[in-house]
Amino acid sequence: MPDVAGLLREPRRSWATGPPGDEATIRSLGETAPIELPPEYIDLLRHCDGGEGPLALRPLYFVLYSAEFAAELNASSEHRDQYPGYFVFGSNGGLESIAFDIRAARPWPVAMYDPTEGVESAVVIAEDMATFMSAIGLEAPEENA
């Protein structure tokens, strides 16, 4: 598993980090989540409970939701009814939600979808959280932009 703090401090990465996560809040998120959350995601929250920066994958920008906001959002019956099978943990700062596709087998793929279009618009952008983490804070190569 990658060292999150070391990864995000690499000179080639640009990441506006939030404060370190509160262990009790992160534990509560894990207890209420419908899945066992990926350890890379938990480590990311421990390092920064929120943050944002470029993403070398579509949608090209990532806003990490705080553990508290992710828990509230995913616990909402409206969210569960409208977006079944997805555990949202961020966005692109605009329309696209970034979520674990929990309909798939573990390790859960990371997908993006447009909430106005529904989960039918979902596209897998990383095979797992470790792959997604490797793209945080990096600009996409020109051919992917």
Rosetta blueprint (number, residue, H / E / L):
1 M L
2 P L
3 D L
4 V H
5 A H
6 G H
7 L H
8 L H
9 R H
10 E L
11 P L
12 R L
13 R L
14 S L
15 W L
16 A E
17 T E
18 G L
19 P L
20 P L
21 G L
22 D L
23 E H
24 A H
25 T H
26 I H
27 R H
28 S H
29 L H
30 G H
31 E H
32 T H
33 A L
34 P L
35 I L
36 E L
37 L L
38 P L
39 P H
40 E H
41 Y H
42 I H
43 D H
44 L H
45 L H
46 R H
47 H H
48 C L
49 D L
50 G L
51 G E
52 E E
53 G E
54 P E
55 L E
56 A L
57 L L
58 R L
59 P L
60 L L
61 Y E
62 F E
63 V E
64 L E
65 Y L
66 S L
67 A H
68 E H
69 F H
70 A H
71 A H
72 E H
73 L H
74 N H
75 A H
76 S L
77 S H
78 E H
79 H H
80 R H
81 D H
82 Q H
83 Y L
84 P L
85 G L
86 Y E
87 F E
88 V E
89 F E
90 G E
91 S E
92 N L
93 G L
94 G L
95 L L
96 E L
97 S E
98 I E
99 A E
100 F E
101 D E
102 I L
103 R L
104 A L
105 A L
106 R L
107 P L
108 W L
109 P L
110 V E
111 A E
112 M E
113 Y E
114 D L
115 P L
116 T L
117 E L
118 G L
119 V H
120 E H
121 S H
122 A L
123 V E
124 V E
125 I E
126 A E
127 E L
128 D L
129 M H
130 A H
131 T H
132 F H
133 M H
134 S L
135 A L
136 I E
137 G L
138 L L
139 E L
140 A L
141 P L
142 E H
143 E H
144 N H
145 A L
